[in-house]
Amino acid sequence: MKSTFRFLTVIIIFVLSLPPAITGQEPKVGHSPKASIDDLKWIAGHWEGEAMGGKFEETWNPPKGGTMVGMFKFIKDGHVNFYEFLTIVPKDETLVLRLKHFSSELVGWEEKDKSIEFPLTSISEKEARFDGLTFQNISPDRLLIVVMNQQKDGTNQELRFSCHRTGQAPRKGAKQAIAQVLAMDSVLSRQRDQLPEKHSLATAVSVYVHGLDSIDFSECPTEFASAFKQHRDAWNDSIPFFEKHDGLHGEMQEVMGKIRQMDQTVVSELDRYLVHIMDSWTEVENIASNHGAD
């Protein structure tokens, strides 16, 4: 069993996976779609970002010879903590991502002839989903990584990491910075609305709030960042209410409709939270519009 610190660092790697020795099981997926390595050419490049009190760099070579090769380095307190070697290769007309971990002294974590595999589960022009890991193409120079981290109790925790191409992170104008935040919120909102089909409404909102916490507002106008924080807080405040109705499932609007069929006291409480949420979002939109980012 690896140390607690190693467990924590593993989950924040750019490919952000957990070895079977920690998860205790192999990946489980259904049908994998047909895909070509060229479908992932947008991942190629040198990426960097910050996570868990450290910095990471990830380099993916362009598709060649039917495969892609990646290298990862995580740095904390000015020192390399670990490396990874990664490949994306064809397998049975689909793709699989494989990786191996190495310490700062290049000592392998997995057995010599073993690697961790992540089968492809879905793919589109701007998103590639592997089992437990997703790449989302936010813009030509921005990438969002979404990772499902299995907890000791068997539940999954979603982790989100935003990164940019090396050399492509100059300070943006207010309009561009706001537009980027709104684009990320759009991705998070779609997921929030769909999660209640399989998970509780409270879980869906919690995941959404956690995702908002990962957004970088450093280049946004202060008034926009402040308004967005109020919107985030409005959703967060609603979680205790939704926890009372964890047995309801369906898309977000469908679940809301079921709550509206309950006692008027419950409906009134729901409306109070929704008014707070909508009023705070209106303020976000107004400020975005003032900066030409509507």
Order of alpha helices (4+ residues) and beta strands (2+ residues): alpha-alpha-beta-beta-beta-beta-beta-beta-beta-beta-beta-beta-alpha-alpha-alpha-alpha-alpha
